[in-house]
């Protein structure tokens, strides 16, 4: 679905995206189900009641949405909804796509081929040098370099690509400078590159926001290169999400004596390509032809009667456990049409009875 939003529809799109209990999976299903954000907003109280929620979800009012839009406008930022033609195809192909993004800077970078370069915050001097050289080589080859504006590897990659194309994806809003010592880097990327975020423009990131940021980093890129990473690190989350999204994953091998190499070496054991320079990146991307327009939403059958919908919702809830399971598996196990199962999952998320992982799998709460 590609369309231009009116001012009123944009406000309602933002209100639905910021509604309590609505994540990207439920947002997408509600838009496909009702067609317009205003109709989805109107249906939410009844959906919440039917799904067993004690009280209706908190829906931001029109004034609250207008305040966020005005906040972005004062910063010179722009909101792009997932239905709009300017929305990057890489993010549109995510399952599910983010409902919206805020951008600050040169939006044309969203539509150029990109490679992500990520790695340790407490990076070695050698690792930072490798990241700078690889990022610079990628820029000369025509790629935009995407990273997360963290200390260490991320900062080195950004510094090397300010002239060729740098995209910084943030966990907080586009005006949230984290870490504080990157204030100057943030200003230079905003002026010469692009800053991207799903969050409200001045929102300050918390720990739970960084997996969402990592998902966007992977989604914008054709390949993700991990330069240094310990076994438990956000960079490995980015690599896992990239693999789930069908992107290429490369890792820079390192000494087994350095804890910062253990994550990369483990990725290679799991099948990631070895990266010793730009030639390795170009080799794995040889067969990549770019992103095409995402497929149109599947046909939606007539909604179920309330009693049937309630029964299916409880049947789907019984299939859930604390172990995340894919939506395809739930559809297969339920034996019901996909559209009806997705509607049941949206109602269960709205009721707070399940949560979705960053990769879109569902688990009981």
Secondary structure, DSSP 8 states (H G I E B T S, - for coil): ------HHHHHHHHHHHTSTT--HHHHHHHHHHHSSHHHHHHHHHHHHHHHT-SS------HHHHHHHHHHHHHHT-EEEETTSTTS-HHHHTSSS--SEEEEEE-GGGGGS-EEEEE--SS--HHHHHHHHHHHHHHHHTT-EEEE---TTHHHHHHHHTTTT-EEEE-SS-TT--SSGGGHHHHHHHHHHSEEEESS-TT----GGGHHHHHHHHHHH-SEEEE-S--SS-HHHHHHHHHHHTT-EEEE----TT-HHHHHHHHHHHTT-EE-SSHHHHHHHTTT------------------HHHHHHHHHHHHHH--SS-B-HHHHHHHHTS-HHHHHHHHHHHHHTTSEEE-TTS-EEE-
